[in-house]
């Protein structure tokens, strides 16, 4: 039923992609199904929670919020089973709900994008008297929900219940200021405003950790400045930073955002000492003038995260004039609906998807039903509370028209507009009436410690307003959170212990120490059937995708009869591909395997590998390390961030080439004879765990084979094939080796150049003994061109296209010339 008439409508059950257990019912009208490419009118949105009611009617069904008949919708349908489908769908998910739904709920934050069609009774906690939430401490997961999507809802609620176990709460001081500067240039002393002095406050506020300054009309709002004034923005930003650092000389503040739109400017400053903990910045803006075409009215917004608390800031300038209440309300709703922030990973966050929203600006709400004389009289008598009875914004909030779920501090200061410029307390009332146009509100956990205006600044017809907040900042301990999650899953397993197949895993953490390049290391864990039924198991990746390629699990599936034990073999092996990934990303070395019993519990086994090797690394990283990589206290990527070492060439390259020159440069068959596999394995291990090679245990042929293997394993070639191809082209067109050499040397990076020169020097030293070792330039070019350039490998992988048509023989010829020169 719509307006007392029967209308065709559609019902959709929508869930959130990030929290797939959060569902809502959408009732809408559209000319086409789902409203695609057609008009779309959303009638109402309700979350599928404990408060949602659905019941049968003679010709269909009805739904509403709690017992509020004004939220009820009557649905007539030819599908009599539709009510059962909807009821069954939502019953499972909502049974694990721990708290009432309302505008401050941790759940269903994504729904507030549709705030305009959410019934008032669903928004306000005061309307919620649902008895189901009196005691929700003993909620247990039902056995039939184990392993289903609905279990996410239970786990999520349990994590929220135990949040104190892994969350540390710190207090942060946040200063919010708003000021319409009436198109003026920056010149006044802002110290009093920034220290929250004025309106009876005589001592400075606590030094803020974060400062948010919201300015309006930084340039005159006329046709000339329809696109704003970039120079004025820079001037105000520089001035504000200077004034802040002057007001708080003991702290240095950094400007993290200075988002602006025509006359609006939002400057976010962070104390240098807390700056490392403030991240995930994003900003946006919204034009509201002339139905969204101009920015003389509108909003600028920014968001950030302080540890694990997300904060959003709104700076707005709404429609002017006393009679434009409805338009101002529409502006606010537009901001609430259309404000979006694009984060890393192309993730969009709405205004309400934040823990704290700070809303400031020139909201332009005026005073109703009182004359100018009456306003001035009450200001003169100090009867602020009586004057506030006429405030439009307070009235609109009470009527739940706008910002009903936002808080505002007690106003004990006189109207901030419209003052006589140059005066502290005088008002200019010829064209405008005094009013509290400039406001600061908030939504979320925060304690307002000061709220006032600063009468000392007189350059504008508005007085600046300040708000000082103490904000609880949550800092999650990821280790403790991980333990809580593991504990929750253990409890879930215990609840189903009697009804599920029982498989015991001997270890939940397996660590492989000192893993050697291309050397297998094997461990076993045992799977024991402790139940009375056959356990059928399979091995899976915790995340989507295949198991790490360095790990081989045998068997991947099987069956264990009651009382028996099966040994699961875990074998790790790092070849070139795995080594490159491991050296690039420390997280690649840890992995969680899921041992899934059909109809039973999942067991999680975390597998960590201590793999640190020169093989599969980059020369740029290796020259930053002056010891064998296996002896590093941490991963190479973490180590080089603090290392001051800078070798000329990697230690492994130096050790290998020096050994060959000192112990067998005159030996025949170098690089042709491959050496013994066992000896090669010893050399690989020695390169990663020793300073030198022992000539009594290794031979020169095995070392020469490892040298080629080391060069081939590098994550990046010493000389990229494209650069070699370019030099070959120069050589082909000019017949000048010197020009080709110059091009190659000129375009090589510092480390690559030194490594290339070192290899050339090594090869030339071998050529000095060509009469003994039988080597020549052509042979060495044949052996070393591919290990140095990786041309064939990169071409096969599609990472390099031979666009110049250079043949392999031409590359070898070029290296041949380098050895001749």
N, C-alpha and C positions, 0 to 999 in steps of 0.2 A: 504494500500500500504506500502510495506517495501522494501527500497532500489530499488524502481522502479519496484518491482515485487509484485504480489498478493500472500499473505501468509495467512494461516488460523490463526486466532487470537480469543481470548476471551475478553469480556468486563465484568467487575464487578464493581458494585457500592458498595463502602465500607464505613461504618460509624464507628466512634470512640465510644467505649463502655462508656467512661466517659462523653463525650459530644455527645449525640446521634443525635444531629442536624447537626453535622459536617460530611459532606460526600465528597467523592472523587471518580473519575472515574479511574479505573486501566485497562490499555490495556496490554495484555501479550500473549505470545505464550507458549504452553505446549503440551507435547505429550499426557497428560491425562487431563481431565477436572479439573481445579483448580490446576493443577500441583502436585497433591498428589502422592507421591512416583515416581515422574518422573522429567524430566528436566523442568525448569521453567525459562523463560526469560521475565523480565518486560521491556516493551517498553516505556511506559510513564505513568506518574501520574499527574493528574490535579485536584485541588479542585473544587467542584461545587459551585462556587461563581459568583458574577456579571460579572466577566471577562471571564467566560467560554462561548464559542460560539458553537452552534450546529445548523446545517442547512441541508436541504435536497439535495440529489443528485439523478441523474436518476436511479441509481442502489442501492441506500442506503442513506447514509448521511455522513457528515464530521463534525469534531469538531476541535477547535483550541483555543489558548489563545489570547483574544482580536483580533486585526487585523493582528497579526504576522503570515504571511503565512508559515514561516519556522517551526511553531509549529503545522501545520495542519496535520491531519490524515484522509485519505479517507477510508470509511468503505463500503464494498459491502456486502449486506445481502439479504436473501430471506424473511426476516421479515420486510415488509414495515412500520409496525406500531411501530417498535423499537424506531425510533427517537421520536415519540410522547410520548412513555413511559418514555424515559430518560428525555425529556424536561419537562414534567409534574412533574416528580419526583423532579427535582432540582429547578424548578421555585419558589415553595413555600418557601423553606428554604433560598434561597439567597436573597429574597426581603427584609429581615431584616438586611442585612449586612451593617455595619456602616463605615467600612474603607477598603481600598484596601488590597488585600492579597499580602504579600511579606515575605521575610525571617525573618523580625522582628515582624510579626503579633502575636497578642495574641491568635488568633484562629488557628486551624489546626496544632498545634505544632507537633503532632504525625506524620505528613506527612514527616518531615525532615529526618526520617529514610530512606526514599527513595530519598534523595536529588539528587543522581546521575542521575535519570531519570526525574526530574522535569525540565522543560525548563528554560533556563536562564531568559527569559522574564517574567516568573512567579515569579522568585526569587527576582529580583531587582525592588525596588520601582520606580526607574528612568524610567522604561519602561511603567509604568502604568499611562495612561492619561484618565481613565474612568470617564466620566462626572457624572455618577450616584453618585459619592462621593463628589461632590462640596458642596451639602447641604443635610445632612441626619438627621437634627435635628427634623423634624416633622413626623418621621415614627410612624404609629399607627398600632395596631394589627387589622387585618381584622376579622369581626365577624365570618366568616366561619372557622377560625383557632382556635377559642377558645376551649380549652380543648384538642387540638390535640398535637402531638409531636412537631409540628412546633412552637408552642407557646414558647417552651423552648428557641428557637433561639431568639425570640423577647425579652423575659425576660432577657436572658443573655446579650444581647446587651444593654438593658436599664440599667442594673447593671453596666456595663463597663462605660457607659455614665455618671453615677452618682457616680463614684468611689471616687471622692474627698469628697463626703459627709460623707463617713464612713472610709476613709483611712488617716492616718497621715503619713507623709513622714519625715524620719530622715536621716541625713547624717552619713555614717560610713566610716572610713578610713581603706582601705584594702591595705596591702603591699604584692606584689608578687615579688618573687625573683627566678631566675633560674641560675644554675651554674653547668657546667661539671667539676667535681673535678679531673678528669683524674686518678682515682683509688687511690687517695691519702687518707691518714688518716687525721682526723680532728686535726688541731693544730693552724691555723692562727687566728688572731683577726678579727672577722667579723663585728665589730661595724660600720665601715664606710659603708659597704654594707647594713646592716640592717637599717641604718639611711638615706639611699639614698644619700650618699656623693660620689662625683666623677663626672666626665663628666661636670665639671663646677659648680655643686651644692656644695655650701660651708656651708650651714646651714642645720641642721638636718630636716627631714620631720616631719610632725605631727605624734604624737604617734598613731600607728595603733590599731584598734579594732580587726582586724583579720590579721594574718600573714600566707602567703602561701609560702613555700620554696620548690622549685623543684630542686632536684639534679640528675645528671647523672654520671654514672661511679663511684659509691661509692666504687666499687671494680674493679680490673682489669678484663676486658672482655676477658677471656681466657678459655680454656677447664677445668681448675681446678675449675673455678667459674661459671660453666654453670648453676647451680641452685642458684647462688648468695652466699652471705656471711652474715648470720644472725647476727653475732657478729659485723660486720661493720655497719649494719643497726642500731643496738642498740647504737653503739659508736657515730654515726653521729646524731642520734635523741637526745641523751643526750647532746651532744655538742651544737647542735643548740638551744635547750631549754635554756641551760646555757648562751649562747651568747645573746640570745634575752632578757632574764631577766637582763643581765648585761647592755645591750644597753639601755633598758628602765626600769631603777630601780624603777620608781614610779608606775609601773604596774606589776602585776603578770600574767604570761601567762600559759595556760594549753594546753598540747598536746592532741588534739582531734582525730587525725588520723596520722598514719605514714605508709601509704601503700607503699609497695616496690615490685619490680620485678627485680631480678638479680642486675643490677647496678642502677636502677631507685629508687628514694626515694622521696615521697611527704609527707611533714610534714605540718600539719595544726594546727596552734596555735590560741587560742582565749583568749582575755583579760578576766581576771576573772570577772570583773564587768559586762561584757555583756554575759558571758557564759550561764546564765539561759535562755537567749532569742535566743540561737543558738541551733537548734535541728535537728532531722531527718537526722542523719549522715548515709552515706552509701559509700562504696568504691568498686572499681573493678580494673581489670588490663587486658591487652591484649598483647599477644606475637606477634611480627611482624618479628622476625628473621627467616631465612630459611622457608619462607612461613608460618609463624605462629607456628613453632615447638620450637623455642628457644626464650628466652627473652633478648638476648643481644641488640636487638632493640625492641621497643614497647612503651607502655604507661601505666601509673598508673593514676587513676582518683578518685576523691572524690566529694561528693555533700553534701549540708546541706541547712538548711533554717534559715535565720535571720529574726525573726518575720514572715512576710508573703512573703518574697522575697527569691526565690530559687536560689542558686548559685552552679555552677558546675566548677570544676578545672581539667584541663588536664595537665599532665606532660609527655612529650614524648621525645624519642630519636629515630630519623629517620635515614634512610639509609645514609651512608657516601659516600664520593667521589663526585667530581664535575659532573660527567656524569650520576648520578643517579637521575636526576630530576623527571623522570616519576615514579620511584619506591617510591620516597618520596611522590609524589602526591597520589600514591596508598595507602601508609601507612596512610596518613591523611584521605582519604575516608574510609578506613577500620575502623579507630577510630570513625569517624562520624557515621558509620553504625552499628557497633557492640558494642559500649559502652552501657552498660545497668546497672542500679542500681536496686536492689531488696529491696523494702521498706516493712514496716509493712503491713500485710494483703495480702502478696504475690503480691504486686503491682509493676510492672516494669516501670521504667522511662528511657527514652532515653536521649541522650546528649542534644538534642535541646528542650527538655521539661523543660527548666529552664529559669528563667528571665535573668540571667547573666552567660555567659561562659567565664572563664579565661583560656587562652591557652598559656602555656609556655613550654620551654624546649630547647634542642639542636635539632633544626629542620634541621640543617646541609645543608641549602641552601648556595650556593657559589656565586662567581662572574663570569660572562660570558664575553668573548670577550675583555679581558684585560690581559696583562702580569703581572707577579709578579713585574717587575720593575715599570710598570705603576701604579700598586696598591700602592706600597711603596711611589712612588713620590707624588701621590695625598694625601696619609695619611700625609706625611711630609708637604705638602702645606696647609693642613686643608681643602681640597676640598671634604668634605664628600658628599655633595649633588651630585657632579659629579660622584663620585664613586658609589653612590646608583643607578645610571642609569643602572648599570651592575648587580644589585642584582637579583638573580633568583626568590626569593619569591615574590618580588614586581612585577616582570614580570608575574609570574603565577597568581597572584591575579588580575592583570589588564586583563589578558586573561580569567578570570573567571574559571580557572582550579581548584583552591583550595582556600578555606577561603575567597572567594570573599565578603561574608557578614560579615567578621571580620574586626575590626579596629586595626591599629597599630599607636603608637605615632610617632612623628617626630624623626628621628634618627640623633642626633647631636654628636654622639660619634664614635670613630674609631672602625674598626672591632675587634670583641672580640676573634677571633681565627686567626692564631695560634701563641701564644706568647712564647717567650723564658722563660722557667720556672725560676723564681727568678727575672724576669725583669718586670718593670712597662709598658714600652712602646716598647720594642724590639720584633721583630717577627722572628720566626724560619721558613725559607722559603725553606729549602732543599727538603722537600717532600710534603708540603702543602702550599697553597696560603692563605693569610689572607682573612677572610670573616666574615660576621655577621651570624654566626651559631646559636647564642643564642638569642631567641626572646620572646617577650611577646605580645599577641594579646587578644582582647576581643570582645564579641558580647553581646549587651544589653545595658541597661542604666548605664553608668558609666562615670565619668570625670577623665581623666588621668592628674595628677598634676605633675608627674615627670617620666621621662624615661631615663635611662642612664646605664652606666657600671661603675664598681668600679675598677679603675686601681691599687688600693693599695694592692689587694690580688694577690700574685704571685706564689702560690704553684702549680697552674695548667697552662696548655697551653691555657686555656679559662679564660676570665675575667667574673666575675659574673655580671649579669644584674638585674636591679631593676625597678619596676614599682609601683608608688604610685597612688592609685585611691580614689576618693570620690564617694561612691556608695549610691544612694537613696534607703533607706530601707523602704518598705511599712509595716505599722502596721494597720491591719484592726480592727476596733471597731465592735465587733460582735453584740453588742446591736444596734448600728446605722445601721449596715448592715441589721439586721433583720427588722428595721423600714423602711429602703429603700425598701426592698422586699415587706413588707406589703403595702407600699404606691403604689408600682408598680401594685400589684394585685388589690388595690382599684381603681386605674386609669383604669385598664383593665375592672373591673366591671362597672365603670361609662360609658365606651365606648359602652357597650352592654346593658345599662340599659333599653333602649326602645325595644330592640329586644328579650330579654330573659325573662323567668319567673322570677318574682320578689319576693324574700323571704327575710324578715328582721329578723335578729337574735338579740334578746334583749341584749346579752352579748357575747363578744369575749374572755373574761377571767373569769374563775370561780375558786375560791380558797376555798378549804375546810380547815378550821382551826381546830386545836387540834382534829384530828381524833383519836378515841379510838379503841384499838384492839378489834375486833369482835363486834363492835357496829356500826350499820348503821348510815350514815349521808346522808341526801337527800337535793338536791337543784333543782330548776327548771329554765329553760330558755324558753322563748317564741319564737315561729316561726310564723311570721305574713305574710300572702300573701298580698302584696301591689300591685300586678299586676292585669291583667285582665284575666289571664288563671289559670287553676288548677296547683298547684305546687305539683309535685310528688318528694318526697325527700327520701334519705337513709343516714344512718350514717355509716361512714367508718373510717378506720385508715389512717392517713396521710402517714405513711410508710406501706410497705407490711407486712401483718400479721394481727392477730386479735387485737381487742381493749384490753387494759390492763384488766387483770382479776379482778382487784379491782374495776373496774368501770362497772356499769350496766346502760345501756341507754334504756329507754322505751318511745315510741316505736322505733324500729330500722329503720322503714320505714313507709311511710304513704302518704296521699294526703290532701292538704289544699285547700279549695275552696276560691275564691277571697273574700277578706275582713275579713276572719276568722283568728283566732289565735289558735295555738296548743301549749300546754305546754309539753315540753320535760323534762322528769324526769331523773335526774342524781343522781345515788345512788352509794356511795362508801362503801366498806366493806373490811377490811383487816383481813383475817384469817391467819393461820400458813404459808401457801405457799406465800401469798402476803407480809406478814411481813418480811419473810426472804429475799426476793428480795429487798424490800424497804430499809432494813437496810444495805444491801450490796452495793447498787448502788443508789446514790441520784437522778440520772436521771430517775430512774424508777417511781419517784413520780410526774413527769410532763408528760403531754401527750396532743397531739393535735388531736382533733376529727374533721373530715371533714363532714359537713352537705352538701350533694351534691343534688342539684336540677336538675332533668333530663332536659337537654336542657338549663340549666341556670347556675348560678354562684355556685361555691363552697365557703362555708363559713367555716372559720377555728376558732375553739373554743379551746383555750388552757386551760387545766385543771391541776391545781396544788393541791397537798395534803400535808398538814402539818402533817405528820405522823412520830412521833419519839417514839419508844417504846422499852421496855426491852424484850418484847415478839418477838421471831424470830431473836434475836441477838445471838452473840457468847459471851461466858464467857470472852474470851481474850479481846474483846472490852469493855465489861461492867465493868471490873475492872479498866478501865482507866477513869471512870466517877464517880464523887462523889456527884452527884445530880440526881434527877428524870430526865429521858431523855426528857420528854415533856417540861422541862424548859430550855433545851439547846438552845443557840442562833443560832445553825446551825445543820446540819446533823452530826450524830455521827462520820462518817468517816472523816469529816473535823475537828471535834472537837478534836479527839484523836491525830491528827497529831501535835497539839500544847500543849496537856495536859501533865502535869507531875504527875498526880494522878496515884496511883497504889494500889488499894484495895486488900485485901486478897481474898475475894469472891465478886461477884456482889451484889450490894446493895439490889436488889429485892429478892435474895435468902436469904440474912440475915434478911430482914424485915419479910418475910413470915414465916421462921422457928422460929424466936424469938417470933412472935405473937402467934403461936401455942403453944410453950413451956410456954409462960407466961399466956395465956388465956384459955387453954383447953387441955393441954397435958394429963389430966386424963379423958377426955371425951370418952365415948364409941361411936363406929361407925365412928371414924376418917378415912378418905379416902374411906369409904364405902358410906356414905351419901354425896350426891353431892352438897348440898346447893341450895339456891335460885338463879335463873338466874339473877334477878335484882341485888342482892347483889354481885354476882360474877362480874357483869359489873362494879359496884362501886369499887370493889377491883382492877380490872384491871386499871381503871382510876386513882385510888389513887397511884398505883405503879409507874405510869408514871408522876404524877403531884404533889405528896406529899412526905414528908420525912417519914411519919409513917402511920399506919392504925388506924382508930378510932374504939375502941372496942365497942362503943355505937351504931355504924351503921353497923358493919359487925360481922359475927359469925365465929367460929372456923372451922365449917364444910365447909363453902364456901371458907375460906382461904386455907384449906387443898386441896380442889379441884383445886384451882388456882395454888397451889404449883406444883401439878402434871402437870397441863396444861403448866405452865412456863417451866418446864424441858422438856416436850415433844415438845415445840415450838422452843427450841434452834436450831439455824442453824447448829450447830455441837454438837454431844452428848458429855456429860462429859467424858464418857469412850467409845471408839469405840468398836463395837461388836467383831471385829477381835482380839482386845487385850484381851477381856474377853474370847474369844474362845481359844486363845493361853494359857491363865492361866488355863482354864478348862482342856485342854489337859495335861498340866504339872501335875495338881492335879490328873487326871485320871491315868497317867503313874507312878507317884512317890508316890501318896497318901500323899504328903506333902503340907499342906495348906501354910506353911511358904514360900516354893519355889514359889508357885503360886502367893502369895501376893507380894513377892519380884519382880517377873517378871512384875506384873501389875504396882506396884509403880515405878519401874525403867524406864518403858517406857511411863509413863504419863508425859505430859508437866507440867510445874510449876503451871499454873492456874488450869488446869484440876485436878491435884492432890489435890490442896487445896479445890476445890469445892467438889471433891469426899469425902475427909476427913470431910468436913463440913456436907455433907448429912449423912455420917455414924454417926458422933457425934450427929446430930439431932435425928436420928432414935434410937440410943442407949439411948438417954435421954428419949425418949418415952417408951422404953422397961423397964426402971427403974420403970415405973408406970403401968406395964402390969396387975397388979392385979386390977387396977381401969379402965384402958382403954380397956382391953381385947385384946391388941395387942401381937403378938409374932413374932419371927424372920421369920417364914414361910410366915405369912400374909404380912409383910412389904416387903419381897423379892418379893412376888407376885405383889404388887402394884408398886414397884420402879424399878425393873429390866429393863423394857421396856423404861420408861421415862429417865433413866440414859444412856441407850445404843442405843436406836432407832433401835434395831436390825431388828424387823419386818418391820418397815418403809423402812429402807435402802435396805432390801432384795427385797421388792415389787418393789422399784424404780430401781432395778438393780445396785445399788451403792455398794453392798456388797454381796459376794457369800460365803455361809457357806461351804467352801471347806473342813473343818475339820469334818463336820458332827455333830457339837455340837447341842444338843437339848435345847429347851427353858428351860426345867426343870433343866438342868445342870447349866445354867447361874444363875437361881434363887437360886440353891443350893450354888453356889459360893458366892453370895451376902449374903445368909443365914450364911455362915461361917464367913464372915467379921463381921456380926452383933454379932455372938457368941464370936469372938476373943476379 
